[in-house]
Amino acid sequence: MPFLRLQFEFERVTDALTKQIPLTPESPRQEVFQKVINQSDYLITIHDVEYYRPICVNERLRCFYGFEKSVFQGIDHFYYLKTMHLSTYYTLIESMAFFRNDRTGYLNLTYKLLDAQRTWKTTVGTSKAIIRDKANKPKIAMTVMDLARQELTRSKYEQYLSLTAREREIVELLCTGLSKKEIAAKLFISHGTVGTHVKNIYRKLGVNKFAELSMLVEQFGR
């Protein structure tokens, strides 16, 4: 899974940083800090999550955006609005809530970012605080990202396997010719519940027609 790979890189970079310098709120602007994050093959952003503004990016992300500098001076949250597609603005809200509530673990999100060629690129990223303030609140966070690749797209077989046991049961009954009403009676559930399951099944499998659903069941069903 892409997020596990990103989390592994996050831990590797964090470990390398702690071996090189003490991590303080001033560290991200230091040359040693920059050298470490520049050694990563991933896209990295360092954020001040107290004021929610970027501090710096690594060389790979600087080139991706086409920025002149990798360390920012006086830049604010408009950085995010200018580089992020409107459809993924929700990630800003999720990120702010994650750090303000000091949630544990990683924050995993999908972004659509504007590259140097003015093309929108879908990326996946994982974030977590790496430096805390004197009150032990998240102060500086790191986000490790990578471009969404073709191999990250789930195959139809993987999509089929993502169905729950109940959803597969309903799929198989649909393919025997039963109506939603008949399935509801057979499974002792409401007609509305069956309808909801069917909608979820079509969404998960990326199909719009019963014929397409039948073909998948014939190929992957037991």
C-alpha positions in Angstrom: 0.0 0.0 0.0 1.3 3.5 -0.9 0.8 5.0 2.6 2.8 2.3 4.3 5.7 3.0 1.9 5.4 6.7 2.6 5.3 6.1 6.4 8.4 4.0 6.1 10.2 6.9 4.3 8.9 9.3 6.9 10.5 7.3 9.7 13.7 6.9 7.8 14.0 10.7 7.2 13.1 11.5 10.8 15.6 9.1 12.1 18.3 10.6 9.8 17.4 14.1 11.1 17.6 13.2 14.7 21.0 11.7 14.2 22.3 14.9 12.6 20.8 17.7 14.7 18.6 18.4 17.7 15.1 19.1 16.3 13.9 22.5 17.3 11.4 25.0 15.7 14.5 26.6 14.1 15.9 23.4 12.7 14.1 23.3 9.3 15.9 26.4 8.1 19.3 25.0 8.9 21.6 23.7 6.1 22.0 20.3 7.7 18.2 19.8 7.9 17.9 20.7 4.2 20.6 18.3 3.2 18.9 15.4 4.9 15.5 16.0 3.3 17.1 16.6 -0.1 18.5 13.1 0.0 14.9 11.7 -0.2 13.5 10.5 -3.5 10.1 11.6 -2.3 8.3 15.0 -2.2 8.7 16.6 1.2 7.1 19.7 2.8 7.9 21.0 6.3 5.0 22.9 7.8 4.5 25.2 10.8 1.2 23.7 12.0 0.7 26.2 14.8 0.3 29.0 12.2 -0.4 26.6 9.3 2.1 27.9 6.8 5.0 26.1 4.9 8.6 26.5 6.1 10.4 24.7 3.3 10.3 22.0 0.7 13.0 19.6 -0.4 14.8 19.9 -3.7 12.5 17.4 -5.5 9.4 19.2 -4.5 11.0 22.6 -5.4 11.6 21.3 -8.9 8.1 19.9 -9.1 6.5 23.3 -8.3 9.1 25.2 -10.2 9.9 27.4 -7.2 13.1 29.5 -7.1 13.8 28.8 -3.5 13.1 25.9 -1.2 13.1 27.8 2.1 10.2 30.3 2.5 10.3 33.7 4.1 7.0 35.3 5.1 4.8 33.0 3.0 1.4 32.1 4.4 -1.4 29.7 3.9 -2.0 31.1 0.4 0.8 28.8 -0.7 -1.6 25.9 -0.2 -4.4 27.5 -2.1 -2.3 28.4 -5.0 -0.8 24.9 -5.4 -3.8 22.8 -4.6 -6.8 22.0 -6.8 -10.1 23.1 -5.5 -11.4 19.5 -5.4 -8.8 18.7 -2.7 -9.2 21.8 -0.5 -10.8 19.5 2.1 -7.4 18.2 2.9 -6.5 21.5 4.4 -9.4 21.3 6.8 -8.6 17.7 7.7 -4.9 18.6 8.3 -5.7 21.6 10.5 -8.1 19.5 12.6 -5.6 16.6 12.9 -2.8 18.8 14.4 -5.0 21.1 16.4 -6.6 18.1 18.1 -3.2 16.4 18.4 -4.4 13.1 17.0 -2.1 10.1 17.2 -0.6 8.3 14.2 -0.3 9.5 10.6 -2.6 11.7 8.6 -2.9 10.0 5.1 -4.4 12.1 2.3 -4.7 12.4 -1.4 -3.9 15.7 -3.1 -4.1 17.2 -6.6 -1.2 19.7 -7.0 -0.1 22.1 -9.8 3.3 21.4 -11.1 5.8 23.6 -12.9 4.2 22.8 -16.3 0.8 24.0 -15.0 -0.5 20.5 -15.0 -2.5 19.0 -12.1 -0.9 15.9 -10.6 -2.5 13.6 -8.1 -0.3 12.7 -5.2 -0.6 10.7 -2.0 1.0 11.9 1.2 1.4 11.1 4.9 2.0 13.7 7.6 2.9 13.8 11.3 4.4 16.2 13.8 8.2 16.0 14.2 8.7 18.9 16.5 6.6 20.1 19.5 6.5 23.4 21.3 7.2 24.0 25.0 3.6 23.1 25.9 4.1 19.8 24.0 1.7 20.8 21.3 2.5 20.0 17.6 4.6 22.8 16.1 6.4 21.5 13.0 5.1 18.7 10.8 6.6 16.9 7.9 4.6 15.6 4.9 6.1 13.0 2.6 4.4 12.6 -0.7 4.7 10.7 -4.0 3.0 11.0 -7.4 0.1 8.6 -7.7 1.3 5.9 -10.1 -0.5 3.6 -12.5 0.4 0.6 -10.3 -1.3 2.3 -7.3 -4.6 2.0 -9.1 -6.4 -1.1 -7.9 -7.2 -3.8 -10.4 -10.7 -5.0 -11.0 -9.9 -8.1 -9.0 -8.7 -6.0 -6.0 -11.9 -3.9 -6.3 -14.0 -7.1 -6.2 -12.1 -8.3 -3.2 -12.8 -5.0 -1.4 -16.5 -6.0 -1.3 -17.8 -7.0 2.1 -19.2 -10.5 2.6 -22.7 -9.1 2.6 -22.1 -7.1 -0.6 -20.7 -10.2 -2.4 -23.8 -12.2 -1.2 -26.1 -9.5 -2.7 -24.0 -9.4 -5.9 -24.4 -13.2 -6.4 -28.1 -13.1 -5.7 -28.5 -10.3 -8.2 -26.8 -12.4 -10.8 -29.1 -15.3 -10.2 -31.9 -13.0 -11.4 -33.5 -12.0 -8.0 -34.9 -8.5 -7.7 -34.0 -6.2 -4.8 -37.3 -6.9 -3.2 -36.7 -10.7 -3.4 -33.2 -10.3 -2.0 -34.5 -8.2 0.9 -37.0 -11.0 1.8 -34.4 -13.7 1.4 -31.8 -12.0 3.6 -34.4 -10.6 6.1 -33.3 -7.0 5.5 -35.2 -3.9 4.2 -35.6 -3.1 0.5 -33.8 0.3 1.3 -30.8 -1.5 2.8 -30.5 -3.7 -0.3 -30.6 -0.5 -2.4 -27.8 1.1 -0.4 -25.7 -2.0 -0.7 -26.2 -2.1 -4.5 -25.2 1.6 -4.8 -22.0 0.9 -2.8 -21.2 -2.2 -4.9 -21.5 -0.3 -8.2 -19.3 2.5 -6.7 -16.6 0.2 -5.4 -16.4 -1.8 -8.7 -16.6 1.3 -10.9 -19.5 -0.1 -13.0 -22.7 1.5 -14.1 -24.6 -1.3 -15.7 -25.8 -4.8 -14.6 -24.1 -6.3 -17.6 -20.7 -5.0 -16.4 -21.4 -6.3 -12.9 -22.3 -9.8 -14.3 -19.1 -9.9 -16.2 -17.0 -9.2 -13.1 -18.9 -11.8 -11.1 -18.4 -14.4 -13.9 -14.7 -13.6 -13.9 -14.0 -13.3 -10.2 -16.9 -14.8 -8.4 -16.7 -18.2 -6.7 
